[in-house]
Structures are given as structure tokens and as C-alpha cells.
Amino acid sequence: MNNHYVFNTYGRTPIMLVDGEGCRVRDSAGRQYLDFIAGLAACSLGHGHPGLALAISEQAKKLIHVSNLFYIESQINLARLLVENSFADKVFFCNSGAEANEGAIKLARKYFHDRGEHERYHIVTMENSFHGRTLATLAATGQTKYRNGFEPHMPGFFHVPFGDIKALERSVSGTTAAVLLEPIQGEGGVRMPPGNFLREIRALCDNWGCLLILDEIQTGMGRTGKLFAYEHFEMKPDIMTLAKGIAGGVPMGALLAIEEVASALVPGTHATTFGGNPLASAAGLTVMQEIISKGFLERVESLGNRLRLRLEELAARHEVIREVRGLGLMQAIDLQRPGAGLAAAMREAGVLVNCTSETVLRFLPPLIVTSEEIDEMVGILDSVLSTWSEG
């Protein structure tokens, strides 16, 4: 395992995963791990899911790709389900979260351009946010460590502290096209919005006549116990972006919007070669049908509550845990010291977890995780924490 042929852009874990089933994966040495990363929340139905594997296999025998020059049946059916189960009227399919956010930024600017409000192009985002690694989404991302070295930054983006409605009020004006934020900051450390923050943003956008864009790339598709996280906060956006879990690990992103806004993108204004192709759409349709099936989201909510409770029990016993936070099966513990060593120790003990924001251990199991697997992970974490804390 080396970087001889591949760009050295990742700090890779020194194992090679070769197969998996459910919430467990195996490496090239035959060792098994309980997976609480799930491809960074992408493998929503776990590994080797029979229905998803069958849908991909059957579609691959017919058409893998045709381009958006033609209608695609599974794409239409997936779009219909997304619209029927959300605030949105229209869907644009792409290939990734960054591409979905690029589309959202373009859509917001085009919407106001078409209205003759050419000065309305500024986007206000949150500090500590993460929206992607293209030049526009880097400018939107509220973490300087990702932007360093890629100057000059794309103009028109402003960052305010997450949760500070007063700072946001000072930043929004008649030149603001949109406010863009994650309902829960994922890569930024699973940070929850305080109180009525999202509803206050909705009211602020309405007052200034600007758009509200929610980046639900990590929080969407059932991750929080609702199909979309905005449902927890009694508000609706104008635009929403999805990716990660939307197709169970097959690369796919989506841009959703209300009709008035979506109509700004007409033929020739935005496009993608692979977005929503037959293979990805067949996978996405299978995932969507599973997530909205009877009892699925209620089960995710219940398991999320169990995971949260068990982590809080650990926090009561281990002083190194500063805080437990999250929603549904998107949970985290914030530690008193850097957590990369803890993530490595968990891997050695047979559990894959992710450390983000230096001190935050993030838990993103497949949505099909069982209560027994949650208890198994917590038991291992309890044991590892005892040794790691002393070290």
C-alpha cells in the first residue's frame, strides 16, 4: 500500500478494505471491523445490501449511461419521490456534494440576475462550515485551512459564527443572494444549531428577500431520524443540496428547489454529463424506497436515541469526554484532547470511527445498524477510553 501511482492527497488509514456485509467490513489481511464511518455517511444501507446490489446489477445489464440528452425512467421516479417527500418542486441530479453546492450557488445568483437584481450575488455562510473543495465551495467553506494555497478566493462570500443570529443580521443586506448553511455542521464537529436559529434565519431571509440554502449532504436521507434534518426545526429552505447517502455509496448528488427558484435554470444554463445516469438513479431509487418504507425512519430515530444515551453514559464515566452531541445516527463525542490516537486505538480494537475537528470522534454507522452493534461499539469504546485516557 503506497502512493506511487495515486496523488498523495489523503492521510489514509493503513488498511485496505476489500469486502463487507451489513455494518461490518474486512481488510486484505482478513481482519473484520465494525464500521461506524459508513463511507463518511454514504453507505446508508450498509455493505453488500441485497436489494441495492440487485438494482445495480440489473441496471448494469441494461444501460449504465446515456447522458441527459434523453429521458431516464429511474431518474424521473427518484425525482418524483424526492419532491413528494420534501418542500421542493424540482430536482437537478449531479455527481457529488460539492457539485450540488456549486449548483445551488449558481442557481441563487442566476435567480436574482434574471430579476434584474445584478448586485445580489453575495452568499453568507457559517464559520466552521464545510461545503466542498471546488473553488466556489472552498470560498463558501468557513475554515481557512481548506482555502490556504488556493488564492485568490472567489469573491462574494462572507462568513459569520454558526449560531450567532445577531452577526448574521449584520451581514445580510440588499446585496445578499442567499444564506447557506448545514443544519448540523458535520465535518466541523457535529455542531448543533442553538435554539430557534434555523427558524430565525428563515425569517431573516424572508425579511430581506434572499434565499435560504440548506446543505443536507451529510444530514439528509434519514441520517438524523427524519428524511431531511430541516424537518426537526419546523422550517423549510428554498434550496437544498444532497449527496453522500442518497445512492448508498454510488456517486450521486442532488439540487432541490422550489419552482419559482428552479425556473431560473433553463436549457444551456447548467448541465452535467453523468448526473442522474441510469446506474446512479437505479441505486438512488432503491435507497429512497427503503428509507421511506414503513418504520425505517422511526427505527433510525430509536437507534439514534440509544447511541446518544450510551455515549452519555460513557461521558459520565470518562472525564476526557467534554460533550456528547448530535441527532439520530449522526453522533459525536468532543474530547479534552486530540482524538486521532483514540480513532487509531479503536481501529486496532476492531471498530472504524472518524476523528474530525481534531478533538471530535464522529459516529456515522449505516442506517441499518442494530442495537446489538451499537452496544458492541460502545463497549469497545469504553474499554479503549480507559487505556487511552490514562495515556
N, C-alpha and C positions, 0 to 999 in steps of 0.2 A: 504494500500500500504506500504510494507516494504521489507527488505532484509532477512527475516527469512530463506527462502529456497534457495535464489539465491546469488551467490557470490556478494560481495559488491564492484564491480569494476567500477560502473558508478555513476556519480553525476547526478542522474535522476531528471528531471523536475517533480514536484509533481502533475501530472495529468496522467490519464490512457486513452489513445485514443482507441476507440472501433469501429468506422466506419468512412467512408468518401466518398466523391464524388467529382471528379474533383480536384480542388485546396482547398477544404475545408474538415476539419476533425471534429469529435465530440468526447468529452470525456465521461467518465462514468456518469458524472453528467448532461449530455445533453447539455453542452455548446459547441458552434461551434467556430472554429478558421480558419482563412485564413492561409494556410500552405506555408510558404516561406523557409522551410527546405527540404521538399520532401524526407524524409528519408536520409538526407545528400546526395542529388543529385541522389538517387537511383530510386525514383518513377518518372521516366521520363515522363510517360503518366498520371500522377496523380493517384488518388484513384478511385477504382471501375470502371476502364475503361472497357466498354462493350466488346470490341474486345479481350483485354488481358484476362479478366475473362473467356470469352468463350473458348479461346485457352487452358487455364489451365484446365478448367473443362472437355473439350472434351478429352484432353490428359490423364487426370487422370482416365477417364473411360476405357482407353485402356492400357497404360503402364506408370507407374511413373518412374520406374528404371529398368535397365537391366545390367548395367556395361559396360565398354568399351571393354569387350571381344567380343562384337558384334557391327555391324554397326548400326547407329541410323540415320534414314532419316532426321529428323528435324535438327540434329547436322550438317549433311553434307550440308543441304540447308543454314543454318545460316553461316557456314564457307565460303561457296561459295559467299554469299553476302558481307561478310566482306572482302574477298580477292578482289572481283571485284570492291569494293569501297574504296580501300586503297592501300598503297605501297606494302603490304605483299603478300607472296605466300602461306603461310601455317598458320594454326591456331591450337593451343592447348587449350582446354577448361578445366577450373578448377572451383573453388567454391568462390573465393574471390580475392580482390586486393592484399592482402599480398601473397597469394599463386601464383598469376600471377607474382608478382615481384620476388618471390623465384625462379620460373621457369626461369625468364629472367636472373637472376644471374647465375643459374646453366648452362643455355644454353651458355652464354658468356664464362664461364670457360671451358665447355666441347668443345666448338668450337676450342679454342686455344690449348687445350690438345690434340685433335685429329690431330692438325697440327704440333705436336711436340714442341710447344712453352709453355713448362710447367711453365716457370717463369711468363707467362702472366695470372695473376689471380686477379690483383688489380682492384677495382672498384672505380672511383671517383664520388662523389655525391655532392650535394649542401648543404650549411648551411641553416637552417630553413626549410629543406625539411621534408616530411613525406612519408614513403614508406610501413609502416605496422608494426606489432607487433610480428612477429616471430623473432627468434634470428638473422637471416641473415638480414631481413628487418629493424630490430632495428639498426643493425650496419650500414646499409645504410642511415638511417634517420639522418638528420643533426640537431637534437635537443637533447641535453643531458638529458633533463627532462624525456624523454621516455626511455632512456637507463639506468638511475640510478637504481641500485639494481639488475641488471641482468648481472653483470660482471662475468667472463671475457668476453669482447666483441669479437665477431668473427673477426679474423684478415683479412686484405686485403682491408679495406675501408678507403678512405680519403675524407675529406670534404673541400670544398672551398666556398667562398662567392658567393651567387647567383648573376649573372650579372657581375662578375669580370673575364673577359676573360684572363687577364694577370696572375691572380692567377691560373687559370685553366691551362694555358700554362706551368706554373712552376711545376704543379702536374702531368701532363700526361707525360709518358715515354714509353720506350720499354717494360716495365712490366705491362702496363695498358691493361686490357682486354676490359673495357668499361667505358664510361661516362654515368651516369644515372641521369636523372632529370625530373621534372614535367615542361611542357611548361609554365604553370602558377601555382605557388605554392598555393595550396588550403587551407589545414589546417594551413599552415604557414602564412595565412593572405591575400590571393588572391593577391599575388605579381606578377606583370607583368615582363617579361624579357625586359631589355633595348635594344633599337635599333636593331642591327643585331646579337644579342647574340647567338640565336639558329643557324643561318647560320654560324657564326664564329666557333661554337662548331662542326658543321658538317665538316667544312674544317679542323679543328684541328684533328678530329678523322681520317679523310681520310689521313692526312699527317703522322700520327703515325701508321696507320693501325689497329686502335682499333675500337670497335663497339660503336654505339650510341643507347642508350635505352631511349625511352620516356615513362614515367609513365603518361598515359592518363586515369587513373582510375576515376578521377573526371572531367577532361576536355573533355573526349571523349563522343561519342554517342550523338552529337548535342548540348551539353551544351553551347558551345561558339558561335553557329550560323553556324559553319561548322561541318561536321560529326566528324572530328578529329581536334584538335587545331593546329597540325603541319601545316595544310593547310593554316593557316593565315601567316605563316612565311617563305614560299617559300623554304622549305627543306623537307627531308624525313629521318626517322630513319632507323636503321637496324632491331630493335626490338621494339615492343610497347606492353604495358600492358593495359588491360581494365577491368572494373568491374562496380560497382555501377549501372548506368543507363542501362546497357546492356540488362537486362531482366526485367526491370520495377519494381524491388523490390524483385524478386525471386533471391536467392543467385546464382551468376554466375560470373566467371572471365574468361579472355582470354589472351593468349600469342600469339602475331602475329610476324612473322619474314619473311625475305627474304629467298628464297630457299637455298642458299649456307649456311646460318647460321642454319636454321631449320633442315637441314640434319644431324646435329651433334647429334640430339636426335633420337636414333633408339630403337626398341623394347627392353625393360628391363632397359632403362636409366632414364625414367621419367614416372610417372603414377599418376592416381587419381581414387578413386572408384566412386565418384559421378559426377565428372566434365562432363558437357555437356550431362547429362542424358536426357531422353525423355521429362520430365516435364520442366526442365530449358530451354532446347533448343526450345521447343514449345513456351515458353514465350519470349525468346530472338528473335526468328524468327519473331514473331508478332511485337515486339518493333522495330526491324530493318526495317521491311517493312513499318511501319508507319513513321519512321524518314526519310527514303529515298524517301517517296512518294512526288509527285509534290507539291511544295510550302511550305512544312513543315519547312525546314531549313531557307528559306527566311523569314518565319513568325517569327521564333525564333530570327533571326538577328534583325528584325524590332522591336520586343518586347524588346530585349536586349538594343537597342538604346534608346527606350522610357524609360526604367527603369534607364538607365545611366543618361539621360537628367533630369529626375525628381529628382534623387538623387543629381545631381549637383545644381539644383535649391534649394534644401534643404541646401546644403553646403554654398550657397551664403547667406542664412538667419541665419544659426546657426554656430556660431564660434567654437562650440565644435567639429564640423566635420573638421578634419585635411585634409583629402583627400578622393576622390572617385576613385575607380579603379576596373578593371575587364573587361570582354569581354562576349558578349552575355548575357545569363541568369545566369551568374556567376559574381555577382557584390558585392561590399563591400564598407562600409564607415569606414575609420580609424579615431578613436576618440581621443580627447585630454586626456581622462582618461579612466580607465577600464569600459568595456561596459556590464558586466554581469547584472548590475542593469537595464540597458536600455532594454536588452533582456527580463528580467522578467516583466518590465513595459509594453512592447509590448504584452507579453502573456496575461497580465491582461486586455489589451485593445482589445484582440481577434486576435492577429497575432503571429504566431510562426516564430521566426528568431533565428539565431545561432551566438553566440559570440565566436570568436577564437583569438588566439594570444593576449589575454587579452583586447585589445582595438579595435578589428575589428569586426564589425557587418556584417555578411555574408548573402547574399540573394541568395537562390538556389530554386526558385519556380519550380514546374513541368513545362515541356516544353510546356504544353497546356494552360498555364496561359493566361488570356485575358488582354487587355489594361485596361479594367474597374477594374480588380482585382489589377493590378499594381497601378493604381491611388488610389484605396481604401487603399492599404497598405501604400503608400507614404503619403496620407492624415492623416492616423493614426500616422505614424512615426513623421510627422510634429508636430502634437498636443502633442504627448508624449515627443518629444525632448524639447519642450518649458518648460514643467514642470521639466523634468529630468535635463536639463541644469542648471536651477535655483537651483535645489537641489545639 
